[in-house]
């Protein structure tokens, strides 16, 4: 029994390390926070963690296939800009128009109300998945290295975001914003379920932040089934040894396209939530770049090898949480804003260097047999 547990821990040492590191840092953060261990602090933390956790999951899937997606931040930004048009929740719908060289072309009216919001969410997630699908097709059929292909497509997606929102703006339904960025109790009261959140059986879980519930649901309903599917296993096989996977008859092209498509979907989830959280769309290029870099660091901290073939999106979620908790310490200890990028850069460098150690070990081992 103990031997089996020890073996499983060794096999998942990256995830275990990320979980323990997060638990230690988050406990220290709550002890140092004046209002630590409260629902308000937990809700605030959940809102700040969700988008990065989604992008960490998005980055994980291509990395498992021995690739790297530099467009996840751009996809997130683009979807957020689309959401600022589609999730207004206006009762009479939202008029859509296209402004090209001063000419306004009417595109009709997007449905309003609850049905319009639900349709807008589906459309936004579909846009993210489509962007990922395009990335996969460019990589597979264009035979271009993922890092180069996604750098180019990322520029295109940022261009679309800037076209949609040259300046920050738009509007998100206020009830949607309140329901998705607070506790389950607030969600229930907003959508009028469980006696508006006052049901006695609901009270023990009413304090849980909605973003954490969404994170768990997406992991269980999307990542876990993908991980156990034939295509999911093929992604791992491609990352471990693409030549062997090809000789085994695995669908390599489909696996790569599926990996980038799922990455686009996860990035779309992050962009959708960020738009809901901020109640607007913003084609913020520095923010897109920062999220992309942090997603790579989260993947490495979460125990996924940059060489591909080993790791998990669950570990990357905890890697993202570790990065966010470190940024929380900046507020608690009043670190000067000008110094924060310095510390963040050092942390990112350390995280990526940890992943590079695996490459160094392989090269040194090969040198011994020359």
MARMI-431775 format. One record per residue (C-alpha): residue in one letter; z negated, x negated, y negated; residue number from 1. Coordinates in nm, 2 decimals. Each point is the difference from the previous one (the first is absolute). Layout:
// residues N
+----+--------+--------+--------+-----+
! aa !     pz !     px !     py !   i !
+----+--------+--------+--------+-----+
!  a !      Z !      X !      Y ! NUM !
...
+----+--------+--------+--------+-----+
This chain:
// residues 370
+----+--------+--------+--------+-----+
! aa !     pz !     px !     py !   i !
+----+--------+--------+--------+-----+
!  x !   0.00 !   0.00 !   0.00 !   1 !
!  x !  -0.10 !  -0.27 !  -0.25 !   2 !
!  x !   0.28 !  -0.22 !   0.11 !   3 !
!  x !   0.25 !   0.29 !  -0.07 !   4 !
!  x !  -0.14 !   0.05 !  -0.34 !   5 !
!  x !   0.02 !  -0.38 !  -0.08 !   6 !
!  x !   0.36 !   0.00 !   0.11 !   7 !
!  x !   0.09 !   0.29 !  -0.22 !   8 !
!  x !  -0.18 !  -0.16 !  -0.29 !   9 !
!  x !   0.19 !  -0.32 !   0.05 !  10 !
!  x !   0.33 !   0.19 !   0.02 !  11 !
!  x !  -0.08 !   0.19 !  -0.32 !  12 !
!  x !  -0.19 !  -0.27 !  -0.19 !  13 !
!  x !   0.21 !   0.05 !  -0.32 !  14 !
!  x !  -0.10 !   0.37 !  -0.02 !  15 !
!  x !  -0.36 !  -0.07 !   0.09 !  16 !
!  x !  -0.02 !  -0.27 !  -0.26 !  17 !
!  x !   0.15 !   0.23 !  -0.27 !  18 !
!  x !  -0.24 !   0.29 !   0.09 !  19 !
!  x !  -0.30 !  -0.23 !  -0.01 !  20 !
!  x !   0.10 !  -0.16 !  -0.33 !  21 !
!  x !   0.06 !   0.34 !  -0.16 !  22 !
!  x !  -0.33 !   0.13 !   0.13 !  23 !
!  x !  -0.20 !  -0.29 !  -0.14 !  24 !
!  x !   0.18 !  -0.01 !  -0.34 !  25 !
!  x !  -0.02 !   0.38 !  -0.04 !  26 !
!  x !  -0.37 !   0.00 !   0.07 !  27 !
!  x !  -0.06 !  -0.28 !  -0.25 !  28 !
!  x !   0.21 !   0.19 !  -0.26 !  29 !
!  x !  -0.20 !   0.32 !   0.05 !  30 !
!  x !  -0.33 !  -0.19 !  -0.03 !  31 !
!  x !   0.12 !  -0.16 !  -0.32 !  32 !
!  x !   0.14 !   0.33 !  -0.15 !  33 !
!  x !  -0.24 !   0.20 !  -0.22 !  34 !
!  x !   0.12 !   0.32 !   0.18 !  35 !
!  x !   0.07 !  -0.15 !   0.34 !  36 !
!  x !   0.00 !   0.21 !   0.32 !  37 !
!  x !   0.09 !   0.31 !  -0.20 !  38 !
!  x !   0.29 !   0.25 !   0.06 !  39 !
!  x !   0.14 !  -0.07 !  -0.35 !  40 !
!  x !   0.03 !  -0.37 !   0.06 !  41 !
!  x !   0.16 !   0.07 !   0.35 !  42 !
!  x !   0.25 !   0.24 !  -0.15 !  43 !
!  x !   0.10 !  -0.25 !  -0.27 !  44 !
!  x !   0.04 !  -0.28 !   0.26 !  45 !
!  x !   0.21 !   0.22 !   0.22 !  46 !
!  x !   0.24 !   0.08 !  -0.28 !  47 !
!  x !   0.04 !  -0.37 !  -0.08 !  48 !
!  x !   0.04 !  -0.10 !   0.37 !  49 !
!  x !   0.25 !   0.26 !   0.12 !  50 !
!  x !   0.33 !  -0.12 !  -0.16 !  51 !
!  x !  -0.06 !  -0.37 !   0.10 !  52 !
!  x !  -0.10 !   0.11 !   0.35 !  53 !
!  x !   0.33 !   0.19 !   0.03 !  54 !
!  x !   0.20 !  -0.30 !  -0.12 !  55 !
!  x !  -0.19 !  -0.22 !   0.24 !  56 !
!  x !   0.10 !   0.23 !   0.29 !  57 !
!  x !   0.36 !   0.00 !  -0.14 !  58 !
!  x !   0.01 !  -0.38 !   0.00 !  59 !
!  x !  -0.15 !  -0.03 !   0.35 !  60 !
!  x !   0.29 !   0.17 !   0.19 !  61 !
!  x !   0.28 !  -0.24 !  -0.12 !  62 !
!  x !  -0.23 !  -0.30 !   0.04 !  63 !
!  x !  -0.06 !   0.10 !   0.36 !  64 !
!  x !   0.37 !  -0.01 !   0.05 !  65 !
!  x !   0.00 !  -0.36 !  -0.15 !  66 !
!  x !   0.12 !   0.12 !  -0.34 !  67 !
!  x !  -0.14 !   0.04 !  -0.35 !  68 !
!  x !   0.06 !   0.30 !  -0.23 !  69 !
!  x !  -0.01 !  -0.10 !  -0.37 !  70 !
!  x !   0.11 !   0.35 !  -0.11 !  71 !
!  x !  -0.32 !   0.19 !   0.10 !  72 !
!  x !  -0.14 !  -0.01 !  -0.36 !  73 !
!  x !   0.34 !   0.11 !  -0.14 !  74 !
!  x !   0.03 !   0.29 !   0.24 !  75 !
!  x !  -0.36 !   0.10 !  -0.09 !  76 !
!  x !   0.09 !  -0.01 !  -0.37 !  77 !
!  x !   0.33 !   0.19 !   0.05 !  78 !
!  x !  -0.16 !   0.28 !   0.21 !  79 !
!  x !  -0.28 !   0.03 !  -0.26 !  80 !
!  x !   0.27 !   0.06 !  -0.27 !  81 !
!  x !   0.17 !   0.26 !   0.21 !  82 !
!  x !  -0.34 !   0.17 !   0.06 !  83 !
!  x !  -0.06 !   0.03 !  -0.38 !  84 !
!  x !   0.30 !   0.23 !  -0.01 !  85 !
!  x !  -0.05 !   0.20 !   0.32 !  86 !
!  x !  -0.38 !   0.06 !   0.01 !  87 !
!  x !  -0.05 !   0.18 !  -0.33 !  88 !
!  x !  -0.09 !   0.32 !   0.17 !  89 !
!  x !   0.14 !   0.21 !  -0.29 !  90 !
!  x !   0.01 !   0.37 !   0.09 !  91 !
!  x !   0.36 !   0.04 !  -0.12 !  92 !
!  x !   0.11 !  -0.32 !   0.17 !  93 !
!  x !   0.11 !  -0.33 !  -0.16 !  94 !
!  x !   0.34 !  -0.03 !  -0.16 !  95 !
!  x !   0.17 !  -0.32 !   0.12 !  96 !
!  x !   0.27 !  -0.18 !  -0.20 !  97 !
!  x !   0.18 !  -0.34 !   0.02 !  98 !
!  x !   0.03 !  -0.20 !  -0.33 !  99 !
!  x !   0.30 !  -0.24 !   0.02 ! 100 !
!  x !   0.12 !  -0.17 !  -0.32 ! 101 !
!  x !  -0.14 !   0.27 !  -0.21 ! 102 !
!  x !   0.15 !   0.28 !   0.21 ! 103 !
!  x !  -0.24 !   0.24 !   0.16 ! 104 !
!  x !   0.12 !   0.15 !   0.33 ! 105 !
!  x !  -0.20 !   0.29 !   0.13 ! 106 !
!  x !  -0.10 !  -0.02 !   0.37 ! 107 !
!  x !  -0.17 !   0.33 !   0.03 ! 108 !
!  x !  -0.36 !   0.10 !   0.02 ! 109 !
!  x !  -0.25 !  -0.14 !   0.26 ! 110 !
!  x !  -0.22 !   0.27 !   0.15 ! 111 !
!  x !  -0.35 !   0.04 !  -0.15 ! 112 !
!  x !  -0.34 !   0.11 !   0.13 ! 113 !
!  x !  -0.16 !  -0.11 !   0.32 ! 114 !
!  x !   0.33 !   0.02 !   0.20 ! 115 !
!  x !   0.16 !  -0.22 !  -0.26 ! 116 !
!  x !  -0.28 !  -0.26 !   0.02 ! 117 !
!  x !   0.03 !  -0.01 !   0.38 ! 118 !
!  x !   0.37 !  -0.04 !  -0.02 ! 119 !
!  x !  -0.04 !  -0.27 !  -0.26 ! 120 !
!  x !  -0.23 !  -0.19 !   0.22 ! 121 !
!  x !   0.24 !   0.02 !   0.29 ! 122 !
!  x !   0.29 !  -0.11 !  -0.22 ! 123 !
!  x !  -0.20 !  -0.30 !  -0.14 ! 124 !
!  x !  -0.09 !  -0.12 !   0.35 ! 125 !
!  x !   0.36 !   0.05 !   0.12 ! 126 !
!  x !   0.12 !  -0.22 !  -0.30 ! 127 !
!  x !  -0.24 !  -0.27 !   0.11 ! 128 !
!  x !   0.11 !   0.01 !   0.36 ! 129 !
!  x !   0.37 !   0.00 !  -0.11 ! 130 !
!  x !  -0.06 !  -0.31 !  -0.21 ! 131 !
!  x !  -0.15 !  -0.17 !   0.30 ! 132 !
!  x !   0.29 !   0.12 !   0.22 ! 133 !
!  x !   0.24 !  -0.16 !  -0.25 ! 134 !
!  x !  -0.20 !  -0.32 !   0.02 ! 135 !
!  x !   0.03 !   0.00 !   0.38 ! 136 !
!  x !   0.37 !   0.06 !  -0.01 ! 137 !
!  x !   0.06 !  -0.28 !  -0.25 ! 138 !
!  x !  -0.20 !  -0.24 !   0.22 ! 139 !
!  x !   0.15 !   0.11 !   0.33 ! 140 !
!  x !   0.36 !   0.07 !  -0.08 ! 141 !
!  x !   0.03 !  -0.24 !  -0.30 ! 142 !
!  x !  -0.16 !  -0.27 !   0.21 ! 143 !
!  x !  -0.21 !  -0.11 !  -0.30 ! 144 !
!  x !  -0.35 !  -0.15 !   0.02 ! 145 !
!  x !  -0.26 !   0.27 !  -0.07 ! 146 !
!  x !  -0.16 !  -0.19 !  -0.28 ! 147 !
!  x !   0.34 !  -0.03 !  -0.19 ! 148 !
!  x !   0.12 !   0.35 !   0.09 ! 149 !
!  x !  -0.32 !   0.17 !  -0.12 ! 150 !
!  x !  -0.02 !  -0.22 !  -0.31 ! 151 !
!  x !   0.34 !   0.14 !  -0.10 ! 152 !
!  x !  -0.07 !   0.36 !   0.10 ! 153 !
!  x !  -0.33 !  -0.02 !  -0.17 ! 154 !
!  x !   0.18 !  -0.08 !  -0.33 ! 155 !
!  x !   0.22 !   0.31 !   0.06 ! 156 !
!  x !  -0.30 !   0.22 !   0.05 ! 157 !
!  x !  -0.18 !  -0.13 !  -0.31 ! 158 !
!  x !   0.32 !   0.07 !  -0.19 ! 159 !
!  x !   0.00 !   0.36 !   0.13 ! 160 !
!  x !  -0.37 !   0.03 !  -0.11 ! 161 !
!  x !   0.08 !  -0.13 !  -0.35 ! 162 !
!  x !   0.30 !   0.24 !  -0.02 ! 163 !
!  x !  -0.24 !   0.29 !   0.09 ! 164 !
!  x !  -0.28 !  -0.11 !  -0.22 ! 165 !
!  x !   0.10 !  -0.25 !  -0.28 ! 166 !
!  x !  -0.35 !   0.07 !  -0.14 ! 167 !
!  x !  -0.31 !   0.13 !   0.19 ! 168 !
!  x !  -0.01 !   0.38 !   0.01 ! 169 !
!  x !   0.04 !   0.31 !   0.20 ! 170 !
!  x !  -0.27 !   0.24 !   0.12 ! 171 !
!  x !  -0.17 !   0.07 !   0.33 ! 172 !
!  x !  -0.17 !   0.33 !   0.08 ! 173 !
!  x !  -0.36 !  -0.02 !  -0.11 ! 174 !
!  x !  -0.14 !   0.18 !   0.31 ! 175 !
!  x !   0.19 !  -0.24 !   0.22 ! 176 !
!  x !  -0.13 !  -0.30 !  -0.19 ! 177 !
!  x !  -0.36 !   0.13 !   0.03 ! 178 !
!  x !   0.02 !   0.10 !   0.36 ! 179 !
!  x !   0.15 !  -0.32 !   0.13 ! 180 !
!  x !  -0.21 !  -0.25 !  -0.20 ! 181 !
!  x !  -0.34 !   0.13 !   0.06 ! 182 !
!  x !  -0.23 !   0.10 !   0.29 ! 183 !
!  x !   0.07 !   0.25 !   0.28 ! 184 !
!  x !  -0.23 !   0.24 !  -0.17 ! 185 !
!  x !   0.21 !  -0.01 !  -0.32 ! 186 !
!  x !   0.31 !   0.04 !   0.21 ! 187 !
!  x !  -0.13 !   0.31 !   0.18 ! 188 !
!  x !  -0.11 !   0.15 !  -0.34 ! 189 !
!  x !   0.34 !  -0.06 !  -0.15 ! 190 !
!  x !   0.21 !   0.15 !   0.29 ! 191 !
!  x !  -0.27 !   0.27 !   0.06 ! 192 !
!  x !  -0.08 !  -0.07 !   0.37 ! 193 !
!  x !  -0.34 !  -0.02 !   0.18 ! 194 !
!  x !  -0.16 !   0.24 !  -0.25 ! 195 !
!  x !   0.13 !  -0.23 !  -0.28 ! 196 !
!  x !  -0.18 !  -0.29 !   0.17 ! 197 !
!  x !  -0.33 !   0.18 !   0.00 ! 198 !
!  x !  -0.01 !   0.07 !   0.38 ! 199 !
!  x !  -0.32 !  -0.14 !   0.16 ! 200 !
!  x !   0.18 !  -0.17 !   0.29 ! 201 !
!  x !   0.23 !  -0.17 !  -0.25 ! 202 !
!  x !  -0.28 !  -0.15 !  -0.21 ! 203 !
!  x !  -0.06 !  -0.31 !   0.22 ! 204 !
!  x !   0.36 !  -0.12 !  -0.06 ! 205 !
!  x !   0.07 !   0.13 !  -0.35 ! 206 !
!  x !  -0.09 !  -0.33 !  -0.16 ! 207 !
!  x !   0.28 !  -0.19 !   0.19 ! 208 !
!  x !   0.28 !  -0.11 !  -0.24 ! 209 !
!  x !   0.34 !   0.16 !   0.07 ! 210 !
!  x !   0.19 !  -0.34 !  -0.02 ! 211 !
!  x !  -0.20 !  -0.13 !   0.30 ! 212 !
!  x !   0.08 !   0.31 !   0.20 ! 213 !
!  x !   0.37 !  -0.03 !  -0.09 ! 214 !
!  x !  -0.01 !  -0.36 !   0.10 ! 215 !
!  x !  -0.15 !   0.08 !   0.34 ! 216 !
!  x !   0.24 !   0.29 !   0.06 ! 217 !
!  x !   0.31 !  -0.21 !  -0.08 ! 218 !
!  x !  -0.12 !  -0.28 !   0.23 ! 219 !
!  x !  -0.07 !   0.24 !   0.29 ! 220 !
!  x !   0.30 !   0.23 !  -0.04 ! 221 !
!  x !   0.27 !  -0.26 !  -0.10 ! 222 !
!  x !  -0.10 !  -0.36 !   0.08 ! 223 !
!  x !  -0.17 !   0.06 !   0.34 ! 224 !
!  x !   0.29 !   0.21 !   0.15 ! 225 !
!  x !   0.25 !  -0.26 !  -0.13 ! 226 !
!  x !  -0.20 !  -0.29 !   0.14 ! 227 !
!  x !   0.00 !   0.16 !   0.34 ! 228 !
!  x !   0.36 !   0.11 !   0.00 ! 229 !
!  x !   0.29 !  -0.19 !   0.16 ! 230 !
!  x !   0.14 !  -0.09 !  -0.35 ! 231 !
!  x !  -0.35 !  -0.12 !  -0.11 ! 232 !
!  x !  -0.03 !  -0.22 !   0.30 ! 233 !
!  x !   0.35 !  -0.13 !  -0.06 ! 234 !
!  x !  -0.11 !  -0.10 !  -0.35 ! 235 !
!  x !  -0.28 !  -0.21 !   0.14 ! 236 !
!  x !   0.24 !  -0.15 !   0.26 ! 237 !
!  x !   0.26 !  -0.09 !  -0.27 ! 238 !
!  x !  -0.27 !  -0.17 !  -0.20 ! 239 !
!  x !  -0.13 !  -0.20 !   0.30 ! 240 !
!  x !   0.34 !  -0.12 !   0.13 ! 241 !
!  x !   0.32 !   0.17 !  -0.12 ! 242 !
!  x !   0.21 !  -0.18 !   0.26 ! 243 !
!  x !  -0.21 !   0.11 !   0.29 ! 244 !
!  x !  -0.01 !   0.35 !  -0.14 ! 245 !
!  x !   0.38 !   0.00 !  -0.01 ! 246 !
!  x !   0.03 !  -0.13 !   0.35 ! 247 !
!  x !  -0.24 !   0.28 !   0.11 ! 248 !
!  x !   0.23 !   0.26 !  -0.13 ! 249 !
!  x !  -0.23 !   0.12 !  -0.28 ! 250 !
!  x !   0.15 !   0.19 !  -0.30 ! 251 !
!  x !  -0.04 !  -0.29 !  -0.25 ! 252 !
!  x !   0.21 !   0.16 !  -0.28 ! 253 !
!  x !  -0.17 !   0.33 !   0.03 ! 254 !
!  x !  -0.34 !  -0.17 !   0.00 ! 255 !
!  x !   0.07 !  -0.19 !  -0.32 ! 256 !
!  x !   0.14 !   0.31 !  -0.18 ! 257 !
!  x !  -0.30 !   0.21 !   0.12 ! 258 !
!  x !  -0.24 !  -0.27 !  -0.12 ! 259 !
!  x !   0.15 !   0.00 !  -0.35 ! 260 !
!  x !   0.03 !   0.38 !  -0.01 ! 261 !
!  x !  -0.37 !   0.04 !   0.09 ! 262 !
!  x !  -0.08 !  -0.27 !  -0.27 ! 263 !
!  x !   0.18 !   0.22 !  -0.25 ! 264 !
!  x !  -0.19 !   0.30 !   0.11 ! 265 !
!  x !  -0.33 !  -0.17 !  -0.04 ! 266 !
!  x !   0.10 !  -0.14 !  -0.34 ! 267 !
!  x !   0.11 !   0.35 !  -0.10 ! 268 !
!  x !  -0.35 !   0.13 !   0.09 ! 269 !
!  x !  -0.15 !  -0.26 !  -0.23 ! 270 !
!  x !   0.23 !   0.08 !  -0.28 ! 271 !
!  x !  -0.06 !   0.37 !   0.04 ! 272 !
!  x !  -0.38 !  -0.04 !  -0.02 ! 273 !
!  x !   0.02 !  -0.24 !  -0.29 ! 274 !
!  x !   0.20 !   0.26 !  -0.20 ! 275 !
!  x !  -0.25 !   0.27 !   0.09 ! 276 !
!  x !  -0.29 !  -0.22 !  -0.09 ! 277 !
!  x !   0.15 !  -0.10 !  -0.34 ! 278 !
!  x !   0.16 !   0.34 !  -0.07 ! 279 !
!  x !   0.32 !  -0.18 !  -0.11 ! 280 !
!  x !   0.29 !  -0.22 !   0.10 ! 281 !
!  x !   0.02 !  -0.36 !  -0.12 ! 282 !
!  x !   0.27 !  -0.25 !   0.08 ! 283 !
!  x !  -0.24 !  -0.29 !  -0.03 ! 284 !
!  x !   0.17 !  -0.32 !   0.13 ! 285 !
!  x !  -0.30 !  -0.23 !  -0.01 ! 286 !
!  x !  -0.20 !   0.26 !   0.19 ! 287 !
!  x !   0.27 !   0.03 !   0.27 ! 288 !
!  x !   0.00 !  -0.38 !   0.04 ! 289 !
!  x !  -0.38 !  -0.02 !   0.02 ! 290 !
!  x !  -0.02 !   0.27 !   0.26 ! 291 !
!  x !   0.27 !  -0.17 !   0.21 ! 292 !
!  x !  -0.19 !  -0.34 !  -0.01 ! 293 !
!  x !  -0.33 !   0.17 !   0.08 ! 294 !
!  x !   0.16 !   0.18 !   0.29 ! 295 !
!  x !   0.10 !  -0.33 !   0.15 ! 296 !
!  x !  -0.35 !  -0.14 !  -0.05 ! 297 !
!  x !  -0.15 !   0.32 !   0.16 ! 298 !
!  x !   0.22 !  -0.04 !   0.30 ! 299 !
!  x !  -0.12 !  -0.36 !   0.05 ! 300 !
!  x !  -0.37 !   0.08 !  -0.06 ! 301 !
!  x !   0.04 !   0.29 !   0.25 ! 302 !
!  x !   0.10 !  -0.24 !   0.28 ! 303 !
!  x !   0.37 !   0.06 !   0.02 ! 304 !
!  x !   0.20 !  -0.32 !   0.06 ! 305 !
!  x !   0.28 !  -0.08 !  -0.25 ! 306 !
!  x !   0.19 !  -0.12 !   0.30 ! 307 !
!  x !   0.02 !   0.35 !   0.13 ! 308 !
!  x !  -0.09 !   0.16 !   0.34 ! 309 !
!  x !  -0.38 !   0.03 !  -0.04 ! 310 !
!  x !  -0.22 !   0.20 !  -0.23 ! 311 !
!  x !  -0.05 !   0.36 !  -0.10 ! 312 !
!  x !   0.02 !   0.23 !  -0.30 ! 313 !
!  x !  -0.36 !   0.09 !   0.05 ! 314 !
!  x !  -0.10 !  -0.36 !  -0.06 ! 315 !
!  x !   0.22 !   0.00 !  -0.32 ! 316 !
!  x !  -0.19 !   0.30 !  -0.13 ! 317 !
!  x !  -0.32 !  -0.19 !   0.02 ! 318 !
!  x !   0.17 !  -0.30 !  -0.15 ! 319 !
!  x !   0.09 !   0.22 !  -0.30 ! 320 !
!  x !  -0.36 !   0.12 !  -0.02 ! 321 !
!  x !  -0.12 !  -0.36 !  -0.01 ! 322 !
!  x !   0.23 !  -0.08 !  -0.29 ! 323 !
!  x !  -0.10 !   0.31 !  -0.19 ! 324 !
!  x !  -0.37 !  -0.06 !   0.05 ! 325 !
!  x !   0.04 !  -0.35 !  -0.14 ! 326 !
!  x !   0.16 !   0.15 !  -0.31 ! 327 !
!  x !  -0.30 !   0.24 !  -0.02 ! 328 !
!  x !  -0.22 !  -0.30 !  -0.03 ! 329 !
!  x !   0.19 !  -0.10 !  -0.32 ! 330 !
!  x !  -0.13 !   0.31 !  -0.17 ! 331 !
!  x !  -0.36 !  -0.03 !   0.13 ! 332 !
!  x !  -0.04 !  -0.36 !  -0.11 ! 333 !
!  x !   0.21 !   0.05 !  -0.31 ! 334 !
!  x !   0.25 !  -0.27 !   0.07 ! 335 !
!  x !   0.22 !  -0.06 !  -0.31 ! 336 !
!  x !   0.34 !   0.18 !   0.04 ! 337 !
!  x !   0.18 !  -0.33 !  -0.07 ! 338 !
!  x !  -0.17 !  -0.16 !   0.29 ! 339 !
!  x !   0.06 !   0.28 !   0.25 ! 340 !
!  x !   0.36 !  -0.10 !   0.07 ! 341 !
!  x !  -0.12 !  -0.35 !   0.08 ! 342 !
!  x !  -0.25 !   0.12 !   0.26 ! 343 !
!  x !   0.25 !   0.24 !   0.14 ! 344 !
!  x !   0.27 !  -0.27 !   0.03 ! 345 !
!  x !  -0.24 !  -0.23 !   0.18 ! 346 !
!  x !  -0.10 !   0.28 !   0.24 ! 347 !
!  x !   0.37 !   0.08 !   0.07 ! 348 !
!  x !   0.08 !  -0.37 !   0.05 ! 349 !
!  x !  -0.29 !  -0.04 !   0.25 ! 350 !
!  x !   0.11 !   0.32 !   0.19 ! 351 !
!  x !   0.36 !  -0.11 !   0.03 ! 352 !
!  x !  -0.11 !  -0.35 !   0.10 ! 353 !
!  x !  -0.20 !   0.14 !   0.28 ! 354 !
!  x !   0.31 !   0.16 !   0.14 ! 355 !
!  x !   0.19 !  -0.32 !  -0.04 ! 356 !
!  x !  -0.25 !  -0.19 !   0.22 ! 357 !
!  x !   0.17 !   0.17 !   0.30 ! 358 !
!  x !   0.33 !  -0.15 !  -0.10 ! 359 !
!  x !  -0.15 !  -0.34 !  -0.04 ! 360 !
!  x !  -0.17 !   0.02 !   0.34 ! 361 !
!  x !   0.33 !   0.09 !   0.17 ! 362 !
!  x !   0.19 !  -0.28 !  -0.17 ! 363 !
!  x !  -0.26 !  -0.25 !   0.09 ! 364 !
!  x !  -0.01 !   0.11 !   0.36 ! 365 !
!  x !   0.38 !  -0.03 !   0.03 ! 366 !
!  x !  -0.02 !  -0.35 !  -0.14 ! 367 !
!  x !  -0.21 !  -0.10 !   0.29 ! 368 !
!  x !   0.27 !   0.09 !   0.25 ! 369 !
!  x !   0.29 !  -0.18 !  -0.17 ! 370 !
+----+--------+--------+--------+-----+
